């Protein structure tokens, strides 16, 4: 790439946690970062607090709690006339203490809307922008989590994710349906199910578009970032104990800064140009710190389920022709 070309990356949820530190790490690598966030003043303060140079980022409003918010963001981005060389779907909500489901404007359960459906729509719309980039190496990265995978220690804690036969999506996902499998609302399972869908989405994007476009589609689990704002809706005691447990008992703890560096590497470094890969550093961080391509959970590698999830999600977000 010539010296005069500055690569541009869009990162969702870049105002805190891993997203913020990924933004910082990419800005340090010379990228221009579009921080796609709901709270613009918070994003501005956050960028300043980690020392991002003012000309290294642009803040644009993105509300993932509604599909309309996604469409508005894409419109705003296109009006800015920026190229798009990478998209990072990082934002997620986790609300383990909810008794009743919250709903998006469209009437869909909020956790799956924010984490899966809105990102699904964003990926599909911004695929066009990635295709138009003149950069030779374009990437779309979706954040994963160990909790999507019951084959892993961190994924064995109940409730386990289970998309069932996607009955909830098939029936429209509106009141009274709140879960992808059509069963009773469980907030922790809603989060895990949404993360399975994230991995399925990445794999479907790879299957459908990698050969046609040359775009690299991948996911990563950057390690257990136990003190991330993702846990802000959990019990205060959990927020205190969990980081300690991960640091001292499991050895799985990773700082927000290191996790952000890992995201930036998967976005920018040549060794991560493998499409369809799910990158991990393992649950025991102290071994050698090397990344490897990890096998995803049985559900997340079920191509038939992925295909059906894609068609049903297409309908729900209004992309089906």
C-alpha positions as CSV (number, residue, x, y, z in Angstrom):
1,X,0.0,0.0,0.0
2,X,1.3,3.4,-0.9
3,X,2.3,5.9,1.8
4,X,-0.6,8.3,0.8
5,X,-3.3,5.6,1.5
6,X,-4.6,5.4,5.0
7,X,-6.6,2.3,5.8
8,X,-10.0,2.8,7.5
9,X,-11.6,0.5,10.0
10,X,-15.1,0.6,11.5
11,X,-15.3,-0.8,15.1
12,X,-18.6,-1.2,16.8
13,X,-18.7,-0.5,20.5
14,X,-15.4,1.3,20.4
15,X,-16.1,3.6,23.4
16,X,-15.0,1.1,26.1
17,X,-13.4,-2.2,26.8
18,X,-11.8,-4.3,24.1
19,X,-13.3,-2.2,21.3
20,X,-11.6,1.0,22.7
21,X,-8.2,-0.7,23.0
22,X,-8.5,-2.2,19.6
23,X,-9.2,1.3,18.2
24,X,-6.2,2.6,20.0
25,X,-4.0,-0.3,18.8
26,X,-5.1,0.2,15.1
27,X,-4.6,4.0,15.4
28,X,-1.1,3.3,16.6
29,X,-0.6,1.2,13.5
30,X,-1.6,4.2,11.3
31,X,-5.2,3.3,10.6
32,X,-8.1,5.7,10.7
33,X,-10.7,4.4,13.1
34,X,-14.4,5.0,12.8
35,X,-15.7,4.5,16.3
36,X,-19.3,3.4,15.8
37,X,-21.0,4.0,19.2
38,X,-24.3,4.9,20.8
39,X,-22.9,7.5,23.2
40,X,-20.8,10.0,21.2
41,X,-19.5,12.2,24.1
42,X,-18.5,9.0,26.0
43,X,-16.6,7.8,22.9
44,X,-14.8,11.1,22.6
45,X,-13.7,11.1,26.2
46,X,-12.6,7.5,25.9
47,X,-10.5,8.1,22.9
48,X,-8.8,11.1,24.7
49,X,-8.3,9.0,27.8
50,X,-6.3,6.4,26.0
51,X,-4.3,9.0,24.1
52,X,-5.6,8.5,20.6
53,X,-4.5,11.5,18.4
54,X,-7.5,13.6,17.4
55,X,-7.0,13.0,13.6
56,X,-6.8,9.2,14.0
57,X,-10.5,8.7,14.6
58,X,-14.0,9.8,13.6
59,X,-17.0,9.1,15.9
60,X,-20.2,8.1,14.2
61,X,-23.6,7.2,15.9
62,X,-24.6,3.6,15.8
63,X,-27.5,2.2,17.9
64,X,-27.4,-1.6,17.6
65,X,-30.6,-1.8,19.6
66,X,-32.6,-1.1,16.4
67,X,-32.2,-2.2,12.8
68,X,-33.0,1.4,11.8
69,X,-30.0,2.5,13.8
70,X,-27.8,0.3,11.7
71,X,-29.2,1.6,8.4
72,X,-28.7,5.2,9.6
73,X,-25.1,4.5,10.5
74,X,-24.4,3.0,7.0
75,X,-25.9,6.0,5.4
76,X,-23.8,8.4,7.6
77,X,-20.7,6.4,6.8
78,X,-21.3,6.5,3.1
79,X,-21.9,10.3,3.2
80,X,-18.5,10.7,4.8
81,X,-17.0,9.3,1.5
82,X,-14.5,7.2,3.4
83,X,-13.2,3.9,2.1
84,X,-13.8,0.8,4.2
85,X,-10.9,-1.6,4.5
86,X,-12.0,-3.5,7.6
87,X,-15.1,-3.9,9.8
88,X,-14.9,-5.2,13.4
89,X,-18.1,-6.3,15.0
90,X,-17.2,-6.0,18.6
91,X,-20.1,-4.5,20.5
92,X,-22.3,-6.8,22.7
93,X,-24.6,-6.6,25.6
94,X,-24.9,-9.1,28.4
95,X,-27.8,-8.7,30.9
96,X,-27.7,-11.9,33.1
97,X,-30.1,-10.5,35.8
98,X,-33.1,-9.8,33.6
99,X,-36.3,-11.4,34.6
100,X,-38.3,-10.5,31.5
101,X,-36.9,-9.9,28.0
102,X,-36.3,-6.4,26.7
103,X,-37.3,-5.7,23.1
104,X,-36.0,-3.7,20.2
105,X,-38.1,-1.2,18.3
106,X,-38.9,-4.0,15.9
107,X,-40.2,-6.1,18.8
108,X,-37.2,-8.6,18.8
109,X,-35.5,-9.7,22.0
110,X,-32.8,-7.1,22.7
111,X,-29.7,-9.3,23.4
112,X,-30.0,-11.2,20.2
113,X,-30.9,-8.0,18.3
114,X,-27.9,-6.1,19.5
115,X,-25.3,-8.9,19.3
116,X,-26.5,-10.9,16.3
117,X,-29.3,-9.4,14.1
118,X,-27.9,-5.8,14.0
119,X,-24.4,-7.0,13.3
120,X,-25.8,-9.4,10.7
121,X,-27.4,-6.5,8.9
122,X,-24.3,-4.3,9.3
123,X,-22.1,-7.0,7.8
124,X,-24.4,-7.5,4.8
125,X,-24.8,-3.8,4.1
126,X,-21.1,-3.0,4.6
127,X,-20.0,-5.9,2.4
128,X,-20.7,-3.5,-0.5
129,X,-18.3,-0.9,1.0
130,X,-15.6,-3.5,1.6
131,X,-16.0,-4.7,-2.0
132,X,-15.4,-1.1,-3.3
133,X,-12.2,-0.6,-1.3
134,X,-9.1,-0.5,-3.5
135,X,-7.1,-2.1,-0.7
136,X,-5.8,-5.6,-1.6
137,X,-6.3,-6.9,1.9
138,X,-9.8,-6.3,3.3
139,X,-11.1,-8.0,6.4
140,X,-14.3,-8.5,8.4
141,X,-13.8,-9.6,12.0
142,X,-16.5,-10.7,14.4
143,X,-15.6,-11.1,18.1
144,X,-16.3,-14.5,19.6
145,X,-16.4,-15.9,23.2
146,X,-15.4,-19.1,24.8
147,X,-18.9,-19.4,26.2
148,X,-20.3,-20.2,22.8
149,X,-18.5,-23.6,23.0
150,X,-19.5,-26.4,25.4
151,X,-16.4,-28.3,24.3
152,X,-14.3,-25.7,26.2
153,X,-14.0,-25.4,30.0
154,X,-15.4,-21.8,29.9
155,X,-18.4,-23.0,27.8
156,X,-19.5,-25.9,30.1
157,X,-21.2,-23.7,32.7
158,X,-25.0,-23.9,32.2
159,X,-27.1,-22.8,30.6
160,X,-25.5,-24.1,27.5
161,X,-26.2,-22.4,24.2
162,X,-28.7,-24.2,22.0
163,X,-30.3,-22.8,18.9
164,X,-32.6,-25.8,18.6
165,X,-34.2,-25.8,15.2
166,X,-34.3,-22.0,15.1
167,X,-38.0,-22.0,15.8
168,X,-37.9,-18.6,17.5
169,X,-36.3,-17.0,14.4
170,X,-38.7,-18.9,12.1
171,X,-41.8,-17.6,14.0
172,X,-40.7,-14.0,13.8
173,X,-39.0,-13.6,17.2
174,X,-41.7,-11.2,18.4
175,X,-43.8,-11.3,21.6
176,X,-44.2,-13.8,23.2
177,X,-41.2,-15.5,21.6
178,X,-37.9,-14.3,23.0
179,X,-35.4,-17.1,22.4
180,X,-33.9,-18.4,19.2
181,X,-35.0,-22.0,20.1
182,X,-38.5,-20.7,20.9
183,X,-38.3,-21.7,24.5
184,X,-38.6,-19.8,27.8
185,X,-36.5,-16.6,28.3
186,X,-33.1,-17.2,29.8
187,X,-30.9,-14.0,29.7
188,X,-27.5,-15.8,29.9
189,X,-28.5,-18.3,27.2
190,X,-29.7,-15.4,25.0
191,X,-26.2,-14.0,25.1
192,X,-24.5,-17.3,24.4
193,X,-27.0,-18.1,21.6
194,X,-26.2,-14.7,20.0
195,X,-22.5,-15.5,20.1
196,X,-23.1,-18.9,18.4
197,X,-24.9,-16.9,15.7
198,X,-21.9,-14.5,15.4
199,X,-19.6,-17.5,14.6
200,X,-22.2,-19.0,12.2
201,X,-22.4,-15.6,10.5
202,X,-18.7,-15.4,10.0
203,X,-18.6,-18.9,8.6
204,X,-21.5,-18.2,6.2
205,X,-19.9,-14.9,5.1
206,X,-16.7,-16.9,4.3
207,X,-18.6,-19.7,2.5
208,X,-20.7,-17.3,0.4
209,X,-18.3,-14.4,-0.3
210,X,-14.6,-15.2,0.3
211,X,-13.9,-16.6,-3.1
212,X,-16.0,-14.0,-4.9
213,X,-14.5,-11.0,-3.1
214,X,-11.1,-12.0,-1.7
215,X,-12.3,-10.5,1.7
216,X,-11.0,-12.3,4.8
217,X,-13.7,-13.2,7.2
218,X,-12.6,-14.3,10.7
219,X,-13.5,-14.4,14.4
220,X,-11.4,-14.5,17.5
221,X,-11.6,-15.1,21.2
222,X,-9.0,-12.7,22.6
223,X,-8.9,-14.3,26.1
224,X,-11.0,-13.7,29.2
225,X,-11.2,-10.0,29.7
226,X,-12.8,-10.3,33.1
227,X,-13.0,-6.6,34.0
228,X,-14.6,-5.5,30.7
229,X,-17.7,-3.2,30.9
230,X,-19.5,-6.2,29.4
231,X,-20.1,-7.4,33.0
232,X,-21.5,-4.0,34.2
233,X,-25.0,-5.5,34.4
234,X,-23.9,-8.3,36.7
235,X,-24.0,-8.5,40.5
236,X,-21.3,-6.2,42.1
237,X,-19.8,-9.2,43.9
238,X,-19.4,-11.1,40.6
239,X,-17.6,-8.0,39.2
240,X,-15.1,-8.2,42.0
241,X,-14.6,-11.9,42.2
242,X,-14.5,-12.8,38.5
243,X,-11.3,-11.0,37.6
244,X,-9.6,-12.3,40.7
245,X,-10.7,-15.9,39.8
246,X,-9.4,-15.6,36.3
247,X,-6.1,-14.1,37.3
248,X,-5.4,-16.5,40.2
249,X,-7.2,-19.7,39.6
250,X,-7.7,-20.3,35.9
251,X,-4.9,-18.2,34.5
252,X,-7.3,-17.1,31.8
253,X,-7.2,-13.4,32.5
254,X,-6.3,-11.0,29.8
255,X,-6.2,-7.2,30.1
256,X,-8.4,-5.0,28.0
257,X,-5.3,-3.6,26.4
258,X,-3.8,-7.0,25.4
259,X,-7.2,-8.1,24.1
260,X,-7.4,-4.9,22.0
261,X,-3.9,-5.6,20.6
262,X,-5.0,-9.1,19.6
263,X,-8.1,-7.8,17.8
264,X,-5.9,-5.2,16.0
265,X,-3.5,-8.0,14.9
266,X,-6.3,-10.1,13.5
267,X,-7.5,-7.0,11.6
268,X,-4.1,-5.9,10.3
269,X,-1.3,-8.4,10.5
270,X,-0.4,-10.6,7.5
271,X,-0.3,-13.9,9.5
272,X,-4.1,-13.5,10.2
273,X,-5.1,-13.5,6.5
274,X,-6.8,-16.9,6.7
275,X,-10.5,-16.6,5.9
276,X,-13.1,-18.7,7.8
277,X,-10.7,-19.0,10.9
278,X,-11.6,-18.7,14.5
279,X,-8.5,-17.5,16.3
280,X,-7.8,-18.2,20.0
281,X,-5.0,-17.8,22.4
282,X,-6.4,-20.6,24.6
283,X,-7.8,-20.5,28.1
284,X,-4.4,-20.7,29.8
285,X,-2.7,-17.5,28.8
286,X,0.7,-18.2,30.4
287,X,1.9,-21.0,28.1
288,X,3.4,-19.2,25.1
289,X,1.0,-16.5,24.1
290,X,0.7,-17.8,20.6
291,X,-2.5,-17.8,18.7
292,X,-3.9,-20.8,16.8
293,X,-7.0,-21.6,14.8
294,X,-9.5,-23.2,17.1
295,X,-12.2,-25.6,16.2
296,X,-15.6,-23.9,16.9
297,X,-18.5,-25.6,18.8
298,X,-20.5,-28.3,17.0
299,X,-23.4,-25.9,16.6
300,X,-21.2,-23.2,15.2
301,X,-19.8,-25.5,12.6
302,X,-23.1,-26.9,11.5
303,X,-23.3,-25.6,7.9
304,X,-26.9,-26.6,7.5
305,X,-27.9,-24.7,10.6
306,X,-25.7,-21.7,9.4
307,X,-27.5,-21.7,6.1
308,X,-31.0,-21.7,7.8
309,X,-29.9,-19.1,10.3
310,X,-28.8,-16.9,7.4
311,X,-32.1,-17.2,5.5
312,X,-34.2,-16.5,8.6
313,X,-32.0,-13.6,9.8
314,X,-32.2,-12.2,6.3
315,X,-36.0,-12.1,6.6
316,X,-36.0,-10.6,10.1
317,X,-33.7,-7.7,9.2
318,X,-35.5,-7.0,6.0
319,X,-32.9,-8.1,3.4
320,X,-34.8,-11.1,2.0
321,X,-35.8,-10.5,-1.6
